[in-house]
């Protein structure tokens, strides 16, 4: 004896139900794959952002070090300039004293010569 027509209908209904469930699973799987890809892309972006933040922090630190070095060099240059100006001022004072001494010596010599010539 063959299967009853009622069993064919039930079997057909179950096959349709299984096909729908398989299609739903395929749809969910298609959604899951892009979500997983999105999560992987998000992780990659987050890793990149963390690396960039680290690079920015390192660059800031190096900039601060460079700025500190430049400030120190400027202070050293100003100190050297001040010492050089002080040295030049001292040299100018010595030259002026020398010139004044020479002029006073010449004038004294002329005065002494004039006084000796008068007597």
C-alpha distance (Angstrom), angle and dihedral (degrees) to the residues before:
residue distance angle dihedral
X1 . . .
X2 3.75 . .
X3 3.70 129.2 .
X4 3.74 117.2 -76.7
X5 3.81 119.1 -106.0
X6 3.78 88.7 -119.1
X7 3.79 89.6 60.7
X8 3.83 90.3 51.7
X9 3.79 90.2 54.3
X10 3.82 92.2 48.2
X11 3.78 90.8 45.4
X12 3.83 91.1 48.6
X13 3.80 90.5 48.9
X14 3.80 91.3 50.7
X15 3.81 91.6 47.7
X16 3.83 89.8 51.1
X17 3.79 89.5 48.0
X18 3.81 91.9 49.7
X19 3.83 90.8 47.5
X20 3.82 90.3 52.0
X21 3.79 91.0 48.7
X22 3.82 90.2 49.4
X23 3.82 90.0 50.4
X24 3.81 90.1 49.2
X25 3.80 90.2 49.7
X26 3.80 90.4 49.0
X27 3.82 89.3 50.7
X28 3.80 90.9 49.8
X29 3.77 90.2 46.5
X30 3.82 90.1 52.0
X31 3.81 88.4 51.7
X32 3.79 92.4 45.5
X33 3.80 94.7 52.8
X34 3.84 94.2 54.4
X35 3.82 89.9 44.9
X36 3.79 90.0 52.2
X37 3.80 90.0 47.4
X38 3.81 89.3 48.7
X39 3.81 90.2 51.1
X40 3.79 90.6 50.0
X41 3.80 91.2 48.0
X42 3.80 90.1 47.5
X43 3.80 90.6 51.6
X44 3.78 90.4 48.7
X45 3.80 90.4 50.1
X46 3.81 91.0 47.6
X47 3.80 90.8 50.1
X48 3.79 89.8 49.8
X49 3.81 91.2 48.9
X50 3.82 90.7 50.4
X51 3.80 90.7 50.1
X52 3.79 91.1 48.2
X53 3.81 91.2 48.6
X54 3.80 89.2 51.1
X55 3.80 90.7 48.8
X56 3.80 91.2 48.7
X57 3.81 91.0 50.1
X58 3.79 90.3 49.2
X59 3.80 91.6 48.0
X60 3.81 90.8 49.4
X61 3.79 90.3 50.9
X62 3.80 91.3 49.7
X63 3.81 90.7 46.8
X64 3.80 89.9 52.1
X65 3.79 90.1 49.7
X66 3.80 91.2 48.3
X67 3.80 91.0 47.4
X68 3.80 90.7 50.2
X69 3.80 89.9 49.2
X70 3.81 91.8 49.4
X71 3.81 91.6 48.7
X72 3.81 90.6 49.7
X73 3.81 91.1 48.6
X74 3.81 90.7 49.6
X75 3.81 90.7 50.0
X76 3.80 90.5 48.4
X77 3.82 90.6 48.8
X78 3.79 91.4 49.5
X79 3.80 89.9 48.8
X80 3.82 91.3 50.0
X81 3.81 90.6 47.5
X82 3.79 91.0 50.5
X83 3.81 91.1 49.3
X84 3.80 90.9 47.6
X85 3.81 91.8 49.8
X86 3.80 90.1 48.5
X87 3.80 90.3 49.8
X88 3.81 91.0 48.8
X89 3.80 90.7 48.3
X90 3.80 90.7 52.3
X91 3.80 90.5 48.3
X92 3.81 91.2 50.0
X93 3.80 90.7 50.1
X94 3.81 90.7 51.1
X95 3.81 91.3 49.4
X96 3.80 91.3 48.4
X97 3.84 90.9 49.5
X98 3.77 89.2 49.2
X99 3.82 92.0 50.5
X100 3.80 91.9 46.1
X101 3.81 89.8 48.9
X102 3.79 91.3 49.8
X103 3.84 92.1 48.3
X104 3.81 91.9 46.6
X105 3.81 90.6 47.5
X106 3.83 91.5 50.1
X107 3.80 92.1 46.4
X108 3.80 90.5 46.8
X109 3.79 89.7 49.5
X110 3.82 91.3 49.7
X111 3.80 91.0 46.7
X112 3.81 92.3 48.0
X113 3.79 90.2 47.0
X114 3.80 91.3 49.7
X115 3.79 91.6 48.0
X116 3.82 91.9 48.0
X117 3.78 91.1 47.0
X118 3.79 91.5 52.9
X119 3.76 94.3 54.5
